[in-house]
Amino acid sequence: MTRIELTHEADFDGFRSAARRLLAAGTPPDAVSWQVAGGADADLFVAEPAPAFALADAPPMAVPAAFVALAELVVQHADPARFALLYRLLWRLQREPALRRDPLDTDRHRAVAMAQAVRREQHHMEAFVRFRTAADADGRPWQTAWYEPAHHVVDAVAPFFARRFATLRWRLLTPRRSARWDGERLAFGPGARRDDAPGADDGEALWLTYYASTFNPARLNTRALDQHLPRRYREHLPEAALIPALTAEAGARTRAMLAGRQDDDGLSPEAGDCGRS
């Protein structure tokens, strides 16, 4: 059995390099064991190396561009068998040309479903991360966020925050892997604990007051709310703590709004004897 150890959970470059060597050696999928290194003793933050698209120690191979794009997503999935699945697909693509045109193939269908799940998780992470201000030992402010993604998407999503908050210094902490932007360089490290993230601050209290004041009970749609803001993501959003109370009060507040509108239009029973001769 050939044991392959990757540097982190979403190590696409490591997978690609190993897959090239394995294919060149004619190593079948069932003779490969895929493992991921890392742990609490790893360096906390290590600068991300430049992608290695051409590796001298591995011969080139003909791979469909669509498979490369698919593999970049699938390696981020939480399924421990993802690397084995990808190498099996790659092995078969070299020997079964018709596989490229078979969307019903079991391995291919599974990989596509995993890629779709990763895309959704990336979108949710971009939408639902909330940063809080905390100072380091030198008193300099850092924006820090705690998040618990379902898949290994930190490496893929961190550049989005680096572009969006390019002038800020921030840390993104998750149980599996963390990211840091110091204003110039993006670095990654092992996972963290929820206690490593700061608690609520004054700015958050102001935001909650604003959120509650702009809530429109007449437009509440709980089905749409659950669709666009799944319940498992709400623990990451400070404003989500207000949703149960706002939802419970929505009916009474809507009736009060309608009653007030009727009074303004002169349509309430106390407005006069409208319709009588």
N, C-alpha and C positions, 0 to 999 in steps of 0.2 A: 504493500500500500504506500503510495506517495503522499506525504503530508505537506500541504501548502499552508503557510501562515501569512495572513495579511495583516497590515499594520493597524487598521481600524475597521469599523463595521461597514463603512461605505467606500472601501478602498478599491475604486474602479481601476486605477492605473496598475495597482498590484495584481488585481485579477487578470487584466489584459496581458501583462508581462508573463505571468505564470501560465496562462492559457496558451500563449504562443509557444513556450518551451515544451509544454505537455503535448501539444499537437505535433510539434516537430519530432518529438520522441516517440510518437505513436501510442501515447498512454491513454487507455480507454477511460471513460467517465467513472466506471465502477471500481477503478483502481486508484482513485484520488480522494483524499480526505481534506476538506477545506476547513481551516481554523482561523480565528481572529485573535491577534495579540492585544496587549494593552491591559490596563488595570489601574489600581490605585497608586502603584509605584511608578507610573509613567510620568514624564515631565509634564508639568501643569499646562504650559502653553508653548507650543513649538510652531515656528513660522511655517506656513504651508509651502512646500516646494513647488516649483513650476511644473506643470503637467509634462510628462514624458511621452510624447506621441511617437517617437522613433527610438526603439531600444536596440542597442548594438548586440545584446546577448540573445535576441530572439529573432528568428527569420520572419519576414513579412508573410502574410497570409491573406487570401481573398475572403473578405467578410462583407456582406451587404451593409450599406450605410444604415438601413433601418434597424438592423440588429444592434449596431453600436449605440444608436440612440435609445433603443429599448433597454440594453444592458446598463446604461448609465442610470436609468431609473430603477431597474429591478434590484441593483446592488444596494439601494437605499431601503428596501423592504425589510421588515422585521423577521421574516421567515428564515430560520436557520439554514434551510435547504436552498436558498436562492443562488449561491455560487455553484452548487452542484447542478442545479437546473440550467443555469446559463452555460456551463461548460458542456453539459449533455446536448443542449441545443446547438452549440458551436461545433461540437464533434459531428453531429448529424448533418449540419449544413454542409460540411466538407464532403459528405458521402451521399447525401440525399438531396440533390438539386431541387426536386419537386417540393420540398419542405417550404421553400420561400413563397410558394403560391398556395399553401394549404392553411387557411385560417382556422380550420376545425381541428388541427392537430392538438393533442392533449397538452404537450409541453408548451407549445406556442401560445395556446389559449390561456394557460395558467400564467405565463410570463406577462402577457398583455394585461390581464386582470391585476397583477401585482403592480405593473407600471401605472395603471389608472389610479390605484389606491395611493401610490406615492405622490402622484400629481395633486390629488385632493388634499393630502396632508401638507404638501408644500404651500398650497393656496391658503389653507386654514392657518398655518403658522405665520404666514405673512400678514394675515388679517387680525389674528387674535393675540399676538404678543404685546404686552404692555410693559414699558420701561419705567423704573422708579429711580429717583436720584439718591445716590449714596456717595460718601467721600472716602478716599483711600487714606493711607497712613499720613500722607503729606497734606491732606485737606483738600485735594483736588477732586472735583465732582466727576463721578462716573454714572452713566445711565445703565442700570442693571435690570435684567428681566429673568424670571423663572418660567419655564415652559416644559410640558411633558408630551412630546410628540409620540405618535404611535409607531413611527418608522424612523429610520436613520437619515433624516433630512437636513440636519444642521449645516453640513458642509455645502449643500446646494442652496440653502436659503440665506445663509449669512451674507453672501455678496449683495443680496437685495437690500439688507439693512445697512451695509457699508455704503451703498450708493445713496440710500434715502437719508441717512444720518451721517453724511460724510464729515461734517464739521464737529461732531460730538464724539466723545469717548464712551464706548458702551461694552457691556458684557452680556452675553446670552448664555444662561445656564440651563442645562437639561440633565436628566439622570444619566444619560449615556455619553454625552459629548458636549463640550462647551466651546464657545467662540468669543473672541475679543477683538475689538477695533480700537486702536490707539490714536486714530486720526490719520495714520499713514499706512499701517500694515494690518492685515487680517491674520490672526493666529488661532489655532485650534488646540484643545486639550481634552483631558478625560472629563467624565461626568462630575456633577456637583450634587449638593443636597439642597433641599428647599430652604433650610435655615441659612444658607449662604447668600440668599437674596434678601434685600431690605424689605421692611414692612411699609405700611401706608405712610404717606407724607401729606403736608398741607395742600399741595397741588392736587392730590387725589381727592381730598375732601371737597375742594372747589369743583372738580370735574363731576363728582357724584351729585352735587347740588344742581349743577347745570343740567345733567342728564335727567334727573327727576323732574325738573321744571319744564323740560321740552317734551316730555312723554305725552302723547296724544291718545287717550284711552279709546276714542271712537275709531281709531285705525288699528287697534290691536288685532292681530291674526296669529293665534298660537301655533297653528299648523305651519305657517310660513316661518315663524320664529324658530321652531324646532328644526326646520329644514336648513335654514341659513345659519343658525347658531346652535349646533348640536349640544346637548346637555354636557357632554364630557369636556367641552372647551370652556364652559362658563366659569369654572373655578379659576381660570387664568385672567378673567376680566373683572375688575373691581365693580363695574356697574351691574354685572350679572347678579350680584347679591340683592339688588333692588327689584329684580324682575318679579319674584313671587308676590311681594306686597303690591307692586304696581298692577300686576295682573289681577289680583284679588279685588282691588279697588276699582278696576276699570269699568265694571257694570254700573256701579253707583255713580261714578264720576261722569259717565256718558249720559245717564238719565238726568243728572243735575245740569249738564251742559245743554241738553235739549230743553229742559224746563226753563232755563234762563233765556234761551233763544225765543221760546214761545212768548215769554213775558215781554221781551224787547219788541216782538212783532205785534203786540197787542192781541194775541190769540188766546191768552189764558182766560179762565172763567171770570176772573175779577176785572177783566178789561172793559166790560160793558155788555149791553144786550144786543150784540151783533146778530143780524138775521131776523130780529123781531120787527114787526110793523108798528 
